[in-house]
Amino acid sequence: MTTPVLEARDVTMRFGGLTAVRSVDFTVNAGEIVGLIGPNGAGKTTFFNCLTGLYVPTEGTVSYKGTVLPPKPHLVTQAGIARTFQNIRLFANMTVLENVLVGRHTRTKEGLWSALLRGPGFKKAEHASEERAMELLEFIGLAHKRDHLARNLPYGEQRKLEIARALASEPGLLLLDEPTAGMNPQETRATEELVFAIRDKGIAVLLIEHDMRFVFNLSDRVAVLVQGEKLVEGTSEVVQADERVIAAYLGEPFEGDPGEAEAAEVEAAEAAADATSSTKGEAK
Ligand SMILES: Nc1ncnc2c1ncn2[C@@H]1O[C@H](COP(=O)(O)OP(=O)(O)OP(=O)(O)O)[C@@H](O)[C@H]1O
């Protein structure tokens, strides 16, 4: 039986006149790795931001394990959804271990400020959390670098550390925004293994990625966003074989293209303008 972990219903996000995400229904089930792909500007990051409470969707709801989430990032994290960002957001001048400990603040009594200011309450909580943080560092392979400053880690390890910090909030769902951006092929392969291992720990994973081989290798299901709408959803095989997906990536129009109606309107307007100017030309 499939149990939904994340359910987005009819999510729409408008920025002024621009609809970046339009009426998207989307589910991630327990135990799944789901990929979200689409050409540049398709609305993937905007949709992620709606899921994690960074944006309040103009319409629609997002639920985690059957409960509608309030659109506030810390409450979303507390509920059980963790994320990484397209651009690394580590505390560069903190050690590897400290970065993971800060990630645990939603699971300890101490708040984020206490963690950052390292007050007495934090020190006690830190002691209790350290064991768990070290387990996570072992898991991602950075335990031997616990005392290194985050900024001194090579790029691939910084991305791993971000994942460890996200896992520190003990999520049931992990959202990864372009986890292999800037990685070399070995680092990408290692990340693939890491994502499988995270799933094997019982954490569902949703990832945005431009590296198609990575997405199709990993994902149980892939959803394709085009111009803010979900165009296709299915297994990697189904999505790869769908001509509309190929056309969308190549920028070619196709039947049912979300932009088809607008394109037809523009074409009609251009044709009308041409007709008017040629009539004027005839009148001269
Ligand atoms: N804060 C914002 N204000 C106004 N427009 C925005 C905002 N964020 C995104 N957009 C617009 O929404 C659309 C979708 O952008 P988004 O970044 O979500 O796409 P994406 O699929 O993540 O693209 P990429 O793959 O290039 O990261 C784009 O037209 C973008 O310019």
The ligand as a Tripos MOL2 file, in Angstrom:
@<TRIPOS>MOLECULE
LIG
   31    33     1     0     0
SMALL
NO_CHARGES

@<TRIPOS>ATOM
      1 N1         10.6250   35.9050   -6.6410 N.pl3     1 LIG1
      2 C1         10.2400   35.9620   -7.9040 C.ar      1 LIG1
      3 N2          9.6310   37.0660   -8.4050 N.ar      1 LIG1
      4 C2          9.2370   37.1370   -9.6910 C.ar      1 LIG1
      5 N3          9.3770   36.1340  -10.5810 N.ar      1 LIG1
      6 C3          9.9820   35.0120  -10.1450 C.ar      1 LIG1
      7 C4         10.4440   34.8570   -8.8000 C.ar      1 LIG1
      8 N4         11.0060   33.6270   -8.6700 N.ar      1 LIG1
      9 C5         10.8990   33.0420   -9.8740 C.ar      1 LIG1
     10 N5         10.2840   33.8670  -10.7590 N.ar      1 LIG1
     11 C6          9.9590   33.5400  -12.1520 C.3       1 LIG1
     12 O1          9.1900   32.3550  -12.1360 O.3       1 LIG1
     13 C7          9.5410   31.5100  -13.2250 C.3       1 LIG1
     14 C8          9.9830   30.1520  -12.6970 C.3       1 LIG1
     15 O2         11.2670   30.2930  -12.0920 O.3       1 LIG1
     16 P1         11.9620   29.1280  -11.2670 P.3       1 LIG1
     17 O3         13.2580   29.6770  -10.7480 O.co2     1 LIG1
     18 O4         11.0110   28.5700  -10.3030 O.co2     1 LIG1
     19 O5         12.2480   28.0610  -12.4090 O.3       1 LIG1
     20 P2         13.1910   26.7900  -12.3760 P.3       1 LIG1
     21 O6         12.4530   25.7230  -13.1010 O.co2     1 LIG1
     22 O7         13.6250   26.5130  -10.9990 O.co2     1 LIG1
     23 O8         14.4210   27.2860  -13.2490 O.3       1 LIG1
     24 P3         15.9790   26.8390  -13.1960 P.3       1 LIG1
     25 O9         16.0120   25.4230  -13.6680 O.co2     1 LIG1
     26 O10        16.6130   27.7830  -14.1740 O.co2     1 LIG1
     27 O11        16.4550   27.0300  -11.7890 O.co2     1 LIG1
     28 C9         10.6090   32.2420  -14.0140 C.3       1 LIG1
     29 O12         9.9690   32.9360  -15.0760 O.3       1 LIG1
     30 C10        11.1800   33.2200  -13.0090 C.3       1 LIG1
     31 O13        11.6910   34.3640  -13.6420 O.3       1 LIG1
@<TRIPOS>BOND
     1     1     2 1
     2     2     3 ar
     3     2     7 ar
     4     3     4 ar
     5     4     5 ar
     6     5     6 ar
     7     6     7 ar
     8     6    10 ar
     9     7     8 ar
    10     8     9 ar
    11     9    10 ar
    12    10    11 1
    13    11    12 1
    14    11    30 1
    15    12    13 1
    16    13    14 1
    17    13    28 1
    18    14    15 1
    19    15    16 1
    20    16    17 2
    21    16    18 1
    22    16    19 1
    23    19    20 1
    24    20    21 2
    25    20    22 1
    26    20    23 1
    27    23    24 1
    28    24    25 2
    29    24    26 1
    30    24    27 1
    31    28    29 1
    32    28    30 1
    33    30    31 1
@<TRIPOS>SUBSTRUCTURE
     1 LIG1         1 GROUP 0 **** ****
